[in-house]
Amino acid sequence: MRIERSESVAISPFAGNTSPVRNGGVFITFEGIEGCGKSTQAARLAAHLKNTSGREVVTTREPGGTDATKQIRALLADPKADWNPRAELLLFLADRTEHVARVIGPALDRGAIVLCDRYADSTTAYQGYGRGHDLERLHELNAWASLSTVPDLTLWIDCDIATGVQRAAKLTGGPGDRFEKEPLDFHRKVHNGFKQLAAEHPDRIVRIDGNADIDAVSAAIRTAVEAKLAELS
């Protein structure tokens, strides 16, 4: 299965910041629209790395990657909630700061491989491209909220938009949360956001064909991860 990379233009969702020294830790994020299969693939990769890498592997997610921020996740997902777009954004950013400070940063400092289901690229795609927040300001806020912690590798699982939304609804009996309830045009804008980010950051973001069967997607992900681990070793 081919892994596609896009050509580069220059805007950073982290406002030009780079990651601090991590004592050998590796930070890998999974991104994509609703129903793309990233959570399944993150779990598969975690099992593979635990069996083959000989390293600590930490799996986490956003929002809700700490005990405290699980409450933020519930607030953001509540299909009955009608958040002001700025309030929604600030909740995501608060979640990220706590998550990086309590989970991601310490794990990287221990030298672990950290696998995160969604991170700052989702904020750019959903709140920037989807909700229409100013991208330059959003990049600065992402850098600030993430404590300048940038992924070593981002796996963008790119699937057909209608298929992804239908998959998500089927899994939850849905639509199961506020984002699954959004109209298809919103998901198109989000998808375009991920596409633009991949074009801007080809050295970090690898596009994975999420329309392929589950084993082919897993194989493509392992290839990308093994290449990155070799590069960083």
Buried (B, 14 or more C-beta within 10 A) or exposed (E): BEBEBBEEEEBBBBBEBEBBEBEBBBBBBBBBBBBBBBBBBBEBBBEBBBEEBEBBBBBBBBBBBBEEBEEBBEBBBEEEEEBEEEEBBBBBBBBBBBBBEBBBBBBBBBEBBBBBBBBBBBBBBBBBBBBEBEBEEBBBBBBBBBBBBBBBBBBBBBBBBEBBBBBBBEBEEBBBBBBBEBEEEBBBBBBBBBBBBBBBBBEBBBBBBBBBEEEBBBBBBBBBBBEBBEEEE
